[in-house]
Amino acid sequence: MRKHCRVLVTGAGSGVGQGIMKALRISGLPVTIISADIAPVNAGLYRADEAILFPKVESPDVLESIVGLLLMYHIDVVMVGSEFDLNFFSVNKELLLARTGALVIVASFETVRIAEDKWLTAEFLREHGLAHAESYLPAGFDEAVKCAEEWGYPVVLKTRRGTSSRHVHILHDSQMLAKYWSGIPAPMLQRVVDIPAQELDNEYTCSVFKTADGTLLGPFTARRTLRGGTSWHVEVDHFVFLNSLLLNIGNCLNFTGSLNIQLMVGPTGPIPFELNARFSGTTAIRAQFGFNEPAMALKAFFYEETLEPPRIRKGLAMRYHEEVFIDDVGAMDMKPGQCKGYVNPWF
């Protein structure tokens, strides 16, 4: 019989954090879910078993504050649901384990550094002989114009760091480059693989899971559309033509746990353009169709069990908006951990 596990999930206000909570709910594992966020008005705080306010990881003395909270709430496992928390927990996971006994499910700092930087991601893929989109780091606007003209439009202008399609533009001429250049932090250029479609067509979100001994599980493969940078329609199927590329990436990258790989299929085949060495926005969808990464993480790293290959079902997920209600309170009265919200059974 598995022992009970108290799991703290950061980023209760994010789709990733809420996706982790959903996956844990359907896992059948004996868990108490404690959600955490930096602000009290976040829906996930009011749907968990327990909830706490967490300090910003860039706050002074944050390490001691988090050590104290992990001890106070008897946390067994930490799962990172906010991209802003990744660096802190990847740097401090061994210290937190030693001082609190809490196991932090997070990749190494070096792996996080590669995955959160789209230039380093492209360079990693190139250096390992894997399919990649040709990329360029211009020293300034004039170099960017020169590169774009040599490649030929359209080209992609994006920031090196960011998620949910923030600061990503497909440029069709030099006027667009001039318009967007100054507003992009840490800009880079990338060749266009193909133009994103409004229907299910050429963009994929996939995942592999690596255990402590290097065993790869998956891949999970799905085709998607995006809305506001979020996967909106997700078609789960066995897209076997992606498997060798996904497994090669998983074998080359030094990580344990979840690796989300986003690809576009163009005239030359599938090209990865983003890696997320963490739980990602489609965590709950993958869990529903049989690839439950939070559950696999608990079984592999907390319970130290040998994992069987998951049985991944085919299907379609369509996102929609939902509300969490809390009666008879105002925004200033919100106190995580002292009340719980409810969701209406509309349908």
Secondary structure, DSSP 8 states (H G I E B T S, - for coil): ----EEEEEE-TTSHHHHHHHHHHHTS---EEEEEEESSS--GGGGTSSEEEE---TTSTTHHHHHHHHHHHTT-SEEE---GGGHHHHHHHHHHHHHHH--EEE---HHHHHHHH-HHHHHHHHHHTT-----EE--SSHHHHHHHHHHH-S-EEEEESS-STTTTEEEE-SHHHHHHHHTT-SSEEEEE-S----SSSSSEEEEEEEE-TT--EEEEEEEEEEEETTEEEEEEE---GGGHHHHHHHHHHS---EEEEEEEEEETTEEEEEEEESS--TTHHHHHHTT--HHHHHIIIIIS-----------EEEE------B-TT--GGG--BTTB--B-----
